[in-house]
Amino acid sequence: MAAASSSSSSSSSAATAIRTWRTAFLTLRDETSTSSPKSESIAQLLQDLIFTQSSSLLSAASDLPAHELTSDLLLLLELAANCPPQHSQDYVPIFSNISCLMHDICQRQRVCLQINASSWTIILQSYGKMLQILLGKPKPGAASLSPSYAPTNRPAMDCILTLRHLVDIYHQKSSLLDNSQLVNFLLHVIECSHLHLLSSSHTSTNQMSSSATSKRLSRYSNLWQVQTIALTMLGEAFVRIGSSFPPDIWQSTIEVLRKVMDVLAAKNLLVEDNIMSRFYASLLNCLHLVLTDCKGSISDHVSAFVVALRMFLVYGLATRMQFAGPAHDHWEKELPLRSLKSTSEEPVSKNCALYRPPHLRKMDSSYMKQSTAQDSHCSSDHECYVSVFMSSDSECSDSDGSGRDNNSFQSSKVRFGAICCIQDLCQADPKSLTSQWTMLLPINDVLQPRKFEPTLMTCLLFDPSLKVCIFCVSFS
């Protein structure tokens, strides 16, 4: 009886949620199709009919037919895309609510939509319009750093995550035209978000310390993650169907990646943290995938790419040496002194050793055993103290050893990606790269221990990643 009662109550609540959904969207269709309402009234209708009861609408999404759910969500996207340009900033809260609702339905509820070529075009155009406003270039000056821009970061992240989920579902049925639209959309997102970050988080970074810059960039972590996901999706598109893309799409992709790399080279400051290392790795991997199948000349871009790629050759090495370098250097300095002492003292100890009778030797051996046991006990106590000290130090730090290892792994992926891109440039246009080898390889004293000089020889001799060292040999 209890199970039957629970089942009936759940079905009743589901029916109520479905009724609420259909009433809201039927009213919205009637109000927006029978007349030509002003943008202010459309925004008010969306707020009153949809977003004030979004939680109940969300519970009905999994019980609706896929075609009905898709049609209603496309209506929201079309209404958002058709907002007048003069009222675009007034629609930012509407965009935030739509992106959140779409993300919750597709990502959290895991509801599949019925997507075809026409609906795919509507989705890309609508998301493109929303992201253009959400990620548009901020006003010059300090206004770009005001808290008013912070709410736009999360909706942009919701948009790109939802789109990636839809791509994973639809890409097997997508055509060349669909993928071309996706690539143009992603290039637009990368360019808009990079302009926003350039005007906001990178202002006057040359006059700031790296720690202050890292804290400043963390405030825009969602936008960096938007770029990371967009670059990853762009690379995946070239893996799927890159050989079929026309040359103009390939050229546009190279130009956008060139702009991003130029900004990084001009600032000459790479931030070493988990979010930024993932961004750098996705950027370099995307460039590698695009350069694998060149559909045009890259002679105009080789020198600029080399200048930017050169910075990544030592990415993360300085931080690693701070932990491993001093002890290693101290051991190297003390090693000759210890060997000198051992060679000078060893003959003296042998020649000056006094004769001990056998009965005294037994007494000495028993005494030595006791002292050895005491020393081992003291040594174990010291090791326990050191381990406790290290444990407490790691607990008080921002990241533990596993986090440090993860950062080291991400940094090695960045260096490996940079070397891959240099090899791609060498294979695509060896003549243009000839004049750049002096920047990538030392021209004299090649075996000198210059650990932080950004050259391939540094990676070959000092990189802690065996994979990176081995890959450097492929240039020989």
C-alpha positions in Angstrom: 0.0 0.0 0.0 2.8 2.4 0.9 4.6 1.6 -2.4 1.5 2.2 -4.4 0.8 5.4 -2.6 4.3 6.6 -3.2 4.1 5.7 -6.9 0.8 7.5 -7.3 2.1 10.6 -5.6 5.3 10.7 -7.8 3.2 10.3 -11.0 0.9 13.0 -9.8 3.7 15.4 -9.1 5.3 14.6 -12.5 1.9 15.3 -14.2 1.7 18.6 -12.4 5.2 19.6 -13.4 4.4 18.7 -17.1 1.2 20.7 -16.9 3.1 23.7 -15.5 5.7 23.4 -18.3 3.1 23.2 -21.1 1.0 26.1 -19.7 4.0 28.3 -19.4 5.4 27.7 -22.9 1.9 27.8 -24.6 1.3 31.2 -23.0 4.7 32.4 -24.1 4.1 31.3 -27.7 0.7 33.0 -27.8 2.0 36.2 -26.3 5.0 36.4 -28.7 3.4 35.2 -31.9 0.1 37.0 -32.0 1.7 40.5 -31.8 5.0 42.2 -32.0 5.8 42.9 -28.3 8.6 45.2 -27.3 11.8 43.8 -26.0 11.0 45.0 -22.5 7.7 43.0 -22.5 9.4 39.9 -23.8 12.0 40.1 -21.0 9.2 40.5 -18.5 7.2 37.6 -20.0 10.3 35.3 -19.8 10.8 36.3 -16.2 7.2 35.8 -15.2 6.4 32.7 -17.1 9.7 30.8 -17.1 12.3 31.9 -14.7 10.2 32.4 -11.6 9.3 28.7 -11.7 12.4 27.3 -13.2 12.8 24.6 -10.5 9.4 23.1 -11.2 10.0 23.3 -15.0 13.3 21.6 -14.5 11.7 18.6 -12.8 9.4 18.2 -15.8 12.1 18.1 -18.5 12.9 14.4 -18.2 9.2 13.4 -18.6 8.5 15.5 -21.7 8.8 14.1 -25.2 12.1 14.9 -26.8 10.7 16.8 -29.7 8.5 18.9 -27.5 11.3 19.7 -25.1 13.6 20.6 -28.0 11.0 22.9 -29.6 10.4 24.8 -26.4 14.0 25.3 -25.7 14.6 26.5 -29.2 11.9 29.1 -28.7 13.8 30.5 -25.7 17.0 30.6 -27.7 15.4 32.4 -30.6 13.8 35.0 -28.3 17.2 35.6 -26.8 18.9 35.9 -30.2 16.3 38.4 -31.5 16.8 41.0 -28.8 17.5 44.4 -30.2 21.2 45.5 -30.0 20.3 48.7 -28.1 18.8 46.5 -25.3 21.5 43.8 -25.3 22.8 44.7 -21.9 19.3 44.6 -20.4 19.1 41.0 -21.6 22.2 39.9 -19.7 20.1 38.5 -16.8 17.8 36.7 -19.4 20.9 35.2 -21.1 22.1 34.0 -17.7 18.8 32.3 -16.8 18.5 30.7 -20.2 22.1 29.4 -20.2 21.6 28.0 -16.6 18.3 26.3 -17.6 19.8 24.7 -20.7 22.8 23.6 -18.7 20.7 22.0 -16.0 18.5 20.2 -18.5 21.3 18.9 -20.7 24.1 18.3 -18.2 22.4 17.6 -14.8 19.2 16.0 -16.0 21.0 14.3 -18.9 18.0 14.8 -21.2 18.7 14.2 -24.9 17.4 16.7 -27.4 16.3 16.0 -31.0 18.9 17.9 -33.0 18.9 18.2 -36.8 20.6 20.6 -39.2 18.1 23.4 -38.8 18.0 23.2 -35.0 21.8 23.0 -34.9 21.9 26.3 -36.8 19.5 28.0 -34.4 21.5 26.7 -31.4 24.8 28.0 -32.7 23.4 31.4 -33.8 21.6 31.9 -30.5 24.6 30.9 -28.4 26.8 33.0 -30.6 24.6 36.1 -30.0 24.5 35.5 -26.2 28.2 34.9 -25.9 29.0 37.9 -28.0 27.2 40.0 -25.4 28.4 38.1 -22.4 32.1 38.0 -23.6 32.0 41.3 -25.5 35.0 43.5 -25.2 34.6 45.4 -21.9 34.8 49.2 -21.7 38.3 50.6 -21.4 39.6 51.6 -18.0 38.8 50.3 -14.6 35.2 49.4 -15.4 36.3 46.1 -16.9 37.5 45.1 -13.4 34.3 46.0 -11.7 32.2 43.3 -10.0 29.4 43.8 -12.6 31.4 41.7 -15.1 31.7 38.8 -12.6 28.2 37.4 -13.2 28.8 37.0 -16.9 31.6 34.5 -16.3 29.4 31.6 -15.1 26.7 31.9 -17.9 29.5 31.8 -20.5 30.8 28.7 -18.9 27.3 27.1 -18.9 26.9 27.9 -22.6 30.1 26.3 -23.7 29.6 23.2 -21.5 26.1 22.7 -22.8 27.3 23.1 -26.4 30.1 20.6 -25.8 27.5 18.1 -24.5 25.3 18.7 -27.6 28.3 18.2 -29.9 29.1 14.9 -28.2 25.6 13.7 -29.0 25.2 15.2 -32.5 28.7 15.0 -34.0 28.2 11.5 -35.5 25.3 12.8 -37.6 26.7 16.2 -38.4 27.6 17.2 -41.9 30.6 19.2 -43.2 28.4 22.3 -43.1 27.5 21.7 -39.5 31.1 21.3 -38.5 32.1 24.4 -40.4 29.5 26.4 -38.5 30.8 24.9 -35.3 34.4 25.9 -36.1 33.4 29.5 -37.0 31.4 29.7 -33.7 34.4 28.4 -31.7 36.8 30.8 -33.4 34.4 33.7 -32.5 34.2 32.5 -28.9 38.0 32.3 -28.6 38.5 35.7 -30.1 35.8 37.4 -27.9 36.9 35.8 -24.7 40.6 36.6 -25.4 39.8 40.2 -26.0 37.8 40.4 -22.8 40.7 38.8 -20.8 43.2 41.0 -22.6 41.4 44.1 -21.5 40.7 43.0 -18.0 42.9 40.5 -16.3 46.1 41.3 -18.3 46.1 45.0 -17.8 49.6 46.2 -16.7 50.8 42.7 -16.0 54.3 43.7 -16.9 54.4 45.9 -13.8 53.0 43.2 -11.5 54.7 40.2 -9.7 53.8 36.8 -10.9 52.0 35.9 -7.7 49.9 39.0 -8.0 49.2 38.2 -11.6 48.2 34.7 -10.7 45.7 35.9 -8.1 44.3 38.4 -10.6 43.9 35.8 -13.3 42.2 33.4 -10.9 39.3 35.9 -10.7 38.7 35.2 -14.3 39.2 31.4 -14.1 35.8 30.7 -15.7 36.8 32.7 -18.8 40.1 30.8 -19.1 38.2 27.6 -18.8 35.8 28.8 -21.5 38.8 29.3 -23.8 40.3 25.9 -22.8 37.0 24.1 -23.6 36.6 26.0 -26.9 40.2 25.2 -28.0 39.7 21.5 -27.0 36.5 21.4 -29.1 38.2 23.1 -32.0 41.0 20.5 -32.0 38.4 17.7 -31.8 36.6 19.2 -34.8 39.9 19.1 -36.8 40.5 15.5 -35.7 37.0 14.5 -36.9 36.8 16.2 -40.2 39.8 18.5 -40.6 40.9 17.0 -43.9 37.6 18.0 -45.4 37.6 21.6 -44.2 38.1 24.2 -47.0 41.3 26.3 -46.9 39.5 29.5 -45.8 38.4 27.8 -42.5 41.9 26.5 -41.9 43.4 29.9 -42.6 40.9 31.6 -40.2 41.9 29.1 -37.5 45.6 29.8 -38.0 45.0 33.5 -37.8 43.0 33.3 -34.5 45.6 31.0 -32.9 48.3 33.4 -34.1 46.6 36.3 -32.3 46.4 34.4 -29.1 50.0 33.3 -29.3 51.1 36.9 -30.1 49.4 38.2 -27.0 51.2 35.6 -24.8 54.5 36.4 -26.4 54.0 40.2 -26.1 53.2 39.9 -22.4 56.2 37.5 -21.9 54.6 36.2 -18.7 53.4 32.6 -18.2 51.4 31.8 -15.1 52.1 28.4 -13.5 49.0 27.0 -12.0 46.6 24.3 -12.8 44.0 26.3 -14.7 46.5 28.2 -16.9 48.6 25.0 -17.6 45.5 23.4 -18.9 44.8 26.4 -21.1 48.3 26.4 -22.5 48.2 22.6 -23.1 44.9 22.9 -25.0 46.2 25.8 -27.0 49.3 24.0 -28.1 47.4 20.8 -28.8 44.9 22.6 -31.0 47.8 24.3 -32.9 49.5 20.9 -33.3 46.3 19.4 -34.8 45.8 22.3 -37.1 49.4 22.3 -38.3 49.3 18.5 -38.9 47.3 19.1 -42.2 48.3 22.4 -43.6 46.0 23.8 -46.3 48.0 26.9 -47.0 51.2 28.7 -46.5 52.4 29.4 -43.0 55.6 31.3 -43.9 54.1 34.6 -42.6 53.4 33.0 -39.2 56.5 30.8 -38.5 58.6 33.5 -36.9 55.8 34.6 -34.6 54.9 31.1 -33.6 58.6 30.3 -32.8 58.9 33.4 -30.5 55.8 32.3 -28.6 56.6 28.5 -28.5 60.1 29.3 -27.2 58.6 30.5 -23.9 56.9 27.2 -23.3 60.2 25.2 -23.5 61.0 26.0 -19.8 57.5 26.3 -18.5 57.3 24.9 -15.0 61.1 24.1 -14.8 61.9 27.0 -12.5 59.3 26.0 -10.0 60.5 22.4 -10.0 64.1 23.5 -9.5 63.1 25.5 -6.4 62.3 22.2 -4.7 64.9 19.9 -6.2 67.7 22.3 -7.2 69.2 23.7 -3.9 69.6 20.2 -2.3 71.2 18.9 -5.5 73.5 21.9 -5.8 74.5 21.6 -2.1 75.3 17.9 -2.6 77.4 18.7 -5.7 79.4 21.3 -3.7 80.0 19.1 -0.7 80.9 16.0 -2.7 84.5 17.1 -3.6 85.0 18.2 0.0 83.8 14.9 1.4 85.9 12.9 -1.0 88.9 15.1 -0.1 88.3 14.5 3.6 87.9 10.8 3.2 91.1 10.4 1.1 93.1 12.5 3.6 91.8 11.0 6.8 91.6 7.4 5.7 95.4 6.7 5.8 95.7 8.5 9.1 93.0 6.4 10.7 94.6 3.2 9.5 98.1 4.1 10.5 97.2 5.6 13.9 95.0 2.8 15.0 96.2 1.3 18.4 96.4 -2.3 19.1 93.6 -3.7 21.2 93.8 -7.1 23.0 91.1 -9.7 22.2 89.3 -9.4 25.6 89.1 -5.6 25.2 87.8 -6.0 21.7 84.8 -8.0 23.0 84.0 -5.3 25.5 84.3 -2.7 22.7 82.0 -4.7 20.4 79.3 -4.9 23.1 79.5 -1.2 23.8 79.3 -0.4 20.1 76.1 -2.5 19.8 74.5 -0.6 22.6 75.6 2.8 21.1 74.4 1.7 17.7 71.0 0.8 19.1 70.8 4.1 20.8 71.8 5.9 17.7 69.3 4.0 15.6 66.6 4.9 18.1 67.6 8.6 18.0 67.7 8.4 14.2 64.2 6.9 14.0 63.0 9.6 16.4 64.5 12.3 14.2 62.9 10.7 11.1 59.6 10.7 12.8 60.0 14.4 13.7 61.0 15.2 10.1 58.0 13.3 8.7 55.6 15.1 11.1 57.1 18.4 10.2 56.8 17.7 6.5 53.2 16.5 7.0 52.2 19.6 8.9 53.9 21.8 6.4 52.0 20.1 3.5 48.7 20.4 5.4 49.2 24.1 6.0 50.1 24.7 2.4 47.7 25.5 -0.4 48.3 22.2 -2.2 49.7 18.9 -1.1 52.3 16.7 -2.8 49.7 15.1 -5.2 48.7 18.6 -6.3 52.4 19.5 -6.9 52.8 16.3 -8.9 49.8 17.1 -10.9 51.1 20.6 -11.7 54.4 19.0 -12.8 52.6 16.6 -15.1 50.5 19.5 -16.6 53.7 21.5 -17.1 55.4 18.6 -18.9 52.4 18.4 -21.2 52.8 22.1 -22.0 56.5 21.6 -22.8 55.8 18.5 -24.9 53.1 20.4 -26.8 55.5 23.2 -27.6 58.0 20.8 -29.0 55.3 19.0 -31.1 54.3 22.4 -32.6 58.0 23.2 -33.4 58.3 19.9 -35.2 55.1 20.6 -37.1 56.5 23.9 -38.3 59.7 22.1 -39.3 57.8 19.6 -41.4 55.3 22.2 -42.9 57.8 24.9 -43.8 61.5 23.9 -43.2 62.8 26.8 -45.3 61.1 29.5 -43.1 62.2 27.7 -40.0 65.9 27.7 -41.0 66.5 31.3 -39.9 64.8 30.5 -36.5 67.1 27.7 -35.4 69.4 30.1 -33.6 66.6 30.9 -31.2 65.8 27.3 -30.6 69.3 25.9 -30.3 72.4 27.4 -28.5 75.1 28.5 -30.9 78.1 28.1 -28.6 78.9 26.2 -25.4 75.9 23.9 -25.9 76.7 21.7 -22.9 76.9 24.6 -20.4 74.4 24.1 -17.6 72.0 26.9 -18.6 68.9 25.3 -17.1 66.4 28.1 -17.7 67.4 29.2 -21.2 64.4 28.4 -23.5 66.1 26.1 -26.0 65.6 22.6 -27.2 69.0 21.7 -25.6 67.6 22.7 -22.2 64.7 20.3 -22.6 67.1 17.6 -23.8 69.6 17.9 -20.9 67.5 19.1 -17.9 63.9 18.3 -18.5 62.6 16.0 -15.7 60.1 14.3 -18.1 61.7 11.4 -20.0 59.0 11.8 -22.7 60.1 15.4 -23.4 63.8 14.5 -23.4 63.2 11.6 -25.9 61.1 13.7 -28.2 63.8 16.4 -28.3 66.1 13.8 -29.9 63.8 13.5 -32.9 65.0 16.9 -34.1 68.5 15.5 -34.6 
